[in-house]
Amino acid sequence: MSRARPASAEGAERLEQVRRAPSRCRLLGAAAVVGLIGLGASGPAAAEAVAVTDHRHDVWEAFYGDDGELLGWDQVGSRDNTNITSTQVRHQPRRVVITTTFVSLRTDSAVLFPGLKHVMRLDDGTELEAAVTLDPMPAGTAVLQDPETGSVECDGLAHRVDYQSDTVLVTIPRRCLSWPDWLRVNTVARSEDSSNRFFKDVGDRPGHGVGGFTRRLSAA
């Protein structure tokens, strides 16, 4: 039995896709981010928002048999760059803003290639994923992708990784989502270490399975 994740495992392929996908984002400077957040707070229409909390020590590690088959999961407490404590989603008139808070975000952690994925289920039943990876550190990379076809062009997609507040903010223009009347969001964090061990935290529950979606958030 081995805790090392096989190179052919589905989780590795998904994380590698996020890591190598060409960035479609524009990194925001501090002033731009402040202005962006201010739009949500003082604009003419308030955003419909939801906040989802998660346990602080509910990271799971996958372990595999010698043949590469996934045998199960062990709960391992907390891991840097992986353990989610809360996610806030705001559906604003022109953008969707998602802020995720972690127990600890560190550039010197042994946990490498952390990836954060927000699955957005739209009003027409389609799903798109806003994914952020901290590779390369410290700024990281963001991409909007279709789970079936890959990267989606999205001018204006932006993100910010704040290691002081342990938060990752991503903003997705609504036009890139075809202006949905409402959406729901599912969040999960995945990472691996230098020994090819694979960790996972579901953003709304202590288990390692598929997390739930938020309630419907209508456009403000």
C-alpha positions in Angstrom: 0.0 0.0 0.0 1.3 3.4 -0.9 0.3 7.0 -0.1 2.0 8.2 -3.2 -0.5 9.2 -5.9 0.1 7.5 -9.3 1.0 9.8 -12.1 -2.0 8.5 -14.1 -4.6 9.2 -11.3 -7.5 11.4 -12.3 -6.7 13.9 -9.5 -3.2 14.4 -10.9 -4.5 15.0 -14.4 -7.1 17.6 -13.2 -4.5 19.5 -11.1 -2.0 19.4 -13.9 -4.6 20.8 -16.3 -5.2 23.7 -14.0 -1.4 24.2 -13.5 -0.5 24.2 -17.2 -3.5 25.9 -18.6 -2.6 29.3 -20.2 -3.6 32.1 -17.9 -6.5 34.2 -19.1 -6.4 36.5 -16.0 -5.1 39.9 -15.3 -3.6 40.2 -11.9 -5.0 43.0 -9.9 -2.8 45.5 -8.1 -3.7 46.4 -4.5 -5.5 49.6 -5.6 -7.5 47.8 -8.3 -8.6 45.1 -5.8 -9.8 47.7 -3.3 -11.7 49.4 -6.1 -13.2 46.1 -7.2 -14.4 45.2 -3.7 -15.7 48.7 -3.3 -18.0 48.2 -6.3 -19.7 45.5 -4.4 -20.1 47.5 -1.2 -21.2 50.9 -2.5 -22.5 50.4 -6.0 -26.1 51.2 -7.0 -27.3 47.6 -6.5 -26.3 45.3 -3.7 -24.9 41.9 -4.6 -26.8 38.7 -3.6 -24.3 36.9 -1.4 -23.8 33.8 0.6 -21.1 32.7 3.1 -20.2 29.0 3.6 -18.1 27.9 6.6 -16.0 24.8 6.8 -14.2 22.9 9.6 -10.6 23.9 10.4 -9.0 20.4 10.6 -10.8 18.4 7.9 -8.2 17.8 5.2 -8.0 14.2 3.8 -5.2 12.3 2.2 -5.7 9.7 -0.6 -3.8 6.4 -0.5 -3.4 3.9 -3.2 -2.5 0.3 -3.8 0.6 -0.8 -5.6 -1.4 -1.2 -8.8 -2.5 2.5 -8.7 -6.0 1.9 -7.5 -7.5 4.3 -5.0 -8.0 2.4 -1.8 -9.4 5.1 0.5 -8.8 8.3 2.4 -7.3 9.2 5.8 -8.2 12.3 7.7 -5.0 14.2 8.4 -6.1 17.3 10.2 -4.9 20.5 8.6 -2.4 21.2 5.8 -1.0 24.5 4.6 -2.5 25.9 1.4 -5.3 23.3 1.5 -7.5 23.7 4.6 -10.5 26.0 3.8 -12.4 27.7 6.6 -14.9 29.8 4.6 -16.0 30.8 1.1 -18.1 33.9 0.3 -19.8 34.2 -3.1 -21.3 37.5 -4.4 -23.3 37.6 -7.6 -23.0 41.3 -8.7 -24.5 42.9 -11.7 -21.3 42.6 -13.8 -19.2 40.0 -12.0 -19.1 37.1 -9.7 -16.7 37.6 -6.7 -15.6 34.6 -4.7 -13.4 34.9 -1.6 -12.0 31.8 0.0 -10.2 31.9 3.4 -7.7 29.2 4.5 -6.2 28.2 7.8 -2.8 29.0 6.4 -1.4 30.2 3.1 2.4 30.0 2.9 5.0 30.3 0.1 7.5 28.1 2.0 5.2 25.2 2.7 6.1 21.6 1.8 2.6 21.3 0.3 3.2 22.1 -3.4 1.0 23.0 -6.4 -2.2 23.8 -4.4 -5.3 24.3 -6.5 -8.6 25.9 -5.7 -11.6 25.1 -7.9 -15.0 26.8 -7.9 -17.6 24.9 -9.9 -20.3 27.2 -11.0 -23.6 25.6 -12.0 -25.6 28.1 -14.1 -29.2 28.7 -14.7 -29.2 26.8 -18.0 -27.7 23.7 -16.4 -24.2 24.1 -17.7 -21.1 24.1 -15.4 -18.0 26.2 -15.7 -15.0 26.1 -13.3 -12.9 29.0 -12.0 -9.6 27.5 -10.9 -6.7 29.1 -9.1 -3.4 27.5 -8.5 -0.5 28.9 -6.4 1.9 27.8 -9.1 4.0 29.8 -9.7 4.2 31.3 -6.3 3.5 33.8 -4.9 1.0 35.3 -7.4 -0.5 32.1 -8.8 -2.5 31.6 -11.9 -6.3 31.7 -12.7 -8.2 30.1 -15.5 -11.9 29.7 -16.5 -12.5 26.3 -17.9 -15.2 24.0 -19.3 -14.8 20.6 -17.7 -15.5 19.0 -21.1 -13.6 21.2 -23.5 -10.9 22.9 -21.4 -9.8 26.6 -21.1 -12.4 29.3 -21.8 -11.4 32.7 -23.1 -12.4 35.3 -20.5 -11.0 38.8 -20.7 -11.3 40.4 -17.3 -10.9 37.2 -15.2 -8.8 38.3 -12.2 -7.5 36.9 -8.9 -5.5 37.9 -5.9 -3.7 35.7 -3.4 -3.2 37.4 0.0 -0.8 35.5 2.3 -1.3 37.9 5.2 -5.1 37.4 5.4 -4.9 33.8 4.1 -7.4 34.5 1.3 -7.8 33.9 -2.4 -10.1 36.2 -4.3 -11.3 35.5 -7.8 -13.6 37.6 -10.0 -15.4 36.4 -13.1 -17.1 38.8 -15.4 -20.7 37.7 -15.9 -20.4 38.1 -19.6 -18.0 35.1 -19.6 -20.8 33.1 -18.0 -23.3 34.3 -20.6 -25.1 36.5 -18.1 -26.8 33.9 -16.0 -30.0 34.8 -14.1 -28.7 32.8 -11.1 -25.8 30.4 -10.2 -24.7 28.0 -7.5 -21.1 27.4 -6.5 -19.2 24.3 -5.2 -15.7 24.8 -3.8 -12.9 22.3 -3.3 -9.1 22.7 -2.6 -6.5 20.1 -3.7 -2.8 19.9 -3.2 0.2 17.6 -3.4 3.6 17.5 -1.7 7.1 16.7 -2.9 6.5 13.0 -2.3 3.5 13.0 -4.6 1.0 12.7 -1.8 -2.4 14.1 -2.6 -4.6 16.1 -0.2 -8.2 17.4 -0.5 -10.6 19.7 1.4 -14.2 20.0 0.4 -15.3 23.6 1.1 -18.6 22.9 2.9 -18.3 19.7 4.9 -15.8 17.6 6.8 -15.9 14.6 4.4 -13.8 13.9 1.3 -16.6 13.2 -1.1 -18.3 15.6 -3.5 -19.4 18.8 -1.7 -22.7 20.5 -2.1 -23.6 23.6 -4.0 -24.7 26.9 -2.5 -28.3 28.1 -2.8 -29.2 29.9 -5.9 -27.7 33.4 -6.1 -29.6 35.7 -8.5 -27.9 38.6 -10.2 -28.3 41.8 -8.2 
